């Protein structure tokens, strides 16, 4: 258990800052676009079509957004499953990021449905298809969102000084922690299964039965990368010391998972003979090498203990891993998606503004909750 000196505490300070004002404006623009979408349909604000029914609202806001939100799962796995208690101060900040990421991913799915008013069908037995990968993803994400709110509720109970309620919750919290470890493994791997189901529509560089494993491994590495990113940014924004004593060993764990991913990924394209397509003159080949470079670069950046103590290198490695994981998903679902002649897709400006607005909500929510609720470790800060 963390001692009082390093126990979570509100950062404090004003909620009205240039960052929150900009985020608020972006959220307002997003809300206006979504209002038009809800009344006039997807065609009024998006460029999706019969050939590309999934635009960036699904790929970025849901598939990539949920992978970015794996920080809570990845850190909790270290602390509670592998008994690495030294990482405990990172659990609550990581869980907060996951909470926003998954909640917004769930909301993004509803917005992307053609008949959004029928979203409740996934919870109705008469409509459930237990053999559907999409149903498994929807069910797991919905349940995981509920689990995360329960996992994070001690922060709210501490703020409200409901210590008796927190004590009672702690007695059963292990059940939700176990679910919070299992559920992300299920749906993150199933997101990769979606590409397997699409079969020959996916370019050979991303068409592999190992996609579920690749998506799970990259979700874990992206989770650790987001923890590095958030820790560095919050330290800069709140003028706090960077937790290099935690981030340095955490990055070593991250690199181990990353190395395993690269062995599987590169070994797969070689064994299947798809590597030949990577040397062709095509957009898919170019994106494959950019994606791969983003995964390889952190191994070079953080190749020694001294480099892993450098906050700038930790931050850059985190950003590159986040970018690599995002490209893996964009390449598979959009760039490498071969739907046939006659169809093209590029996101419309309103689509982009909704995606930007989703991330703005996360920034705004993170600032508000960390300033007013006990999330980050107690530390004297200059505001």
Secondary structure, DSSP 8 states (H G I E B T S, - for coil): ---GGGSB----S-S--HHHHHHHHHHHHHHHHHHHHHHH-GGGT----SS----HHHIIIIIIHHHHTTHHHHHHIIIIIS--GGGTHHHHHHHHHHHHHHHHHHHHHHHH-TTGGGGGGGGSGGG--TT-HHHHHHHHHHHHHHHHHHHHHHHHHHHTT-HHHHHHHHHHHHHHHHHHHHHHHHHHHHHHHHHHHHGGGB-TTT--TTHHHHHHHHHHHHHHHHHHHHHHHHHHHTT----HHHHHHHHHHHHHHHHHHHHHHHHHHHHTTGGGGGGSSSHHHHHHHHHHHHHHHHHHHT-SHHHHT-HHHHHHHHHHHHHHHHHHHHIIIIITB---TT------HHHHHHHHHHHHHHHHHHHHHHHHSS-SB------
